[in-house]
Amino acid sequence: MTDPSSAFDALAGRIADIERRFAGLRDDLAELSGTAADESGLVSATVDATGALTGLTLTPAALRTGTEGVAELVLDAYRRAREVASGHVDEHTEGLDVALGAGLGDLFGTPGDFSALGRLEETVARLGRLDDRLPGSPA
């Protein structure tokens, strides 16, 4: 049976390791974007890593396609830009889920392995018993 304190120390160590390994990832993702043009090249769109539209360029010829035509061109460019940005995000986060799983899998078990729930329930129960033995808050 694992001591709850040791388990939490191990968890804290794993989380700190993960934080160190991926410290700059948030900043890297914030700088990522994707730019693409529609099939005709009349409209260009830029999106950030979340897919939010951050830039849009229309050529004079695009405006001559009418409102429905412009809407179709914009949507096409936007979809393509999202695909580009998504590809950049995938490149920067490749293997992240594997690393996180390797970092925490032995503490919590693998997906579908519910034996970790028993350990967690046992740990929570022990912490509750320890908490019951502590004196109340100072008045």
C-alpha positions in Angstrom: 0.0 0.0 0.0 1.4 3.4 -1.0 1.7 6.1 1.6 -0.6 9.0 0.5 2.2 11.6 1.2 4.6 9.7 -1.0 2.0 9.4 -3.7 1.3 13.1 -3.7 5.0 13.9 -3.6 5.5 11.7 -6.7 2.6 13.4 -8.4 3.9 16.8 -7.6 7.3 15.8 -9.0 5.8 14.5 -12.2 3.7 17.6 -12.7 6.8 19.8 -12.1 8.7 17.8 -14.7 5.9 18.2 -17.2 5.8 21.9 -16.5 9.5 22.2 -17.2 9.4 20.2 -20.4 6.6 22.2 -21.9 7.3 25.6 -20.3 7.5 27.5 -23.6 4.8 25.7 -25.4 2.1 28.2 -24.5 4.2 31.1 -25.9 5.0 29.2 -29.0 1.4 28.4 -29.6 0.4 32.1 -29.1 2.7 33.0 -31.9 1.5 30.4 -34.4 -0.8 31.4 -37.2 -1.9 30.1 -40.6 -2.5 32.0 -43.7 -4.0 30.7 -46.9 -5.9 32.0 -50.0 -9.1 30.7 -51.5 -8.8 28.5 -54.6 -8.9 31.5 -56.9 -6.4 33.5 -54.9 -8.7 36.5 -54.6 -9.1 36.3 -50.8 -6.4 35.6 -48.2 -7.2 34.8 -44.6 -5.0 34.5 -41.5 -6.0 32.8 -38.3 -4.3 32.3 -34.9 -3.6 28.9 -33.3 -7.1 28.8 -32.0 -8.6 29.4 -35.4 -9.7 32.9 -34.7 -9.6 35.1 -37.8 -6.8 37.7 -37.4 -6.5 39.0 -40.9 -8.4 39.2 -44.2 -7.3 40.5 -47.6 -9.6 40.9 -50.5 -8.5 41.8 -54.0 -10.6 44.3 -56.1 -11.6 41.4 -58.3 -13.0 39.5 -55.2 -15.4 42.4 -54.7 -16.7 42.1 -58.2 -18.0 38.6 -57.4 -21.0 40.0 -55.5 -21.9 39.5 -51.8 -22.5 35.8 -52.1 -19.3 35.3 -54.1 -17.3 37.2 -51.6 -18.8 35.2 -48.7 -17.8 31.9 -50.5 -14.3 33.2 -51.1 -13.8 34.3 -47.5 -15.1 31.0 -46.1 -12.9 29.0 -48.5 -9.8 31.1 -47.5 -10.7 30.9 -43.8 -11.1 27.0 -43.9 -7.8 26.7 -45.7 -6.0 29.0 -43.2 -7.5 27.0 -40.3 -6.0 23.8 -41.8 -2.6 25.5 -42.1 -2.7 26.7 -38.5 -3.9 23.3 -37.3 -1.0 21.7 -39.0 1.4 24.1 -37.3 -0.2 23.3 -33.9 0.1 19.6 -34.6 3.8 20.0 -35.4 4.5 21.9 -32.2 2.5 19.5 -30.0 3.4 16.2 -31.6 4.1 13.6 -28.9 2.7 15.8 -26.1 -0.1 13.4 -25.3 2.4 10.5 -25.2 4.7 12.4 -22.9 1.9 13.4 -20.6 0.7 9.8 -20.5 4.1 8.5 -19.8 4.5 11.1 -17.0 1.3 10.3 -15.2 0.2 6.9 -16.4 2.0 4.9 -13.7 0.4 7.1 -11.0 -3.2 6.9 -12.3 -3.1 3.8 -14.5 -3.7 3.5 -18.2 -7.0 4.4 -19.8 -9.5 1.7 -19.1 -7.5 0.5 -16.0 -9.8 1.4 -13.1 -7.5 0.0 -10.4 -6.2 3.5 -9.9 -9.6 4.6 -8.7 -9.3 2.3 -5.8 -5.9 3.7 -4.9 -7.3 7.2 -5.2 -10.3 6.4 -3.0 -8.1 4.9 -0.5 -5.8 7.9 -0.5 -8.7 10.3 -0.1 -10.1 8.3 2.8 -6.7 8.3 4.5 -6.4 12.0 4.0 -9.8 12.4 5.6 -8.8 10.4 8.6 -5.6 12.5 8.9 -7.7 15.7 8.6 -10.0 14.5 11.4 -7.0 14.1 13.7 -5.8 17.7 13.1 -6.8 20.4 15.6 -9.4 22.9 14.4 -8.5 26.2 13.0 -7.3 28.8 15.5 -10.0 31.0 16.8 
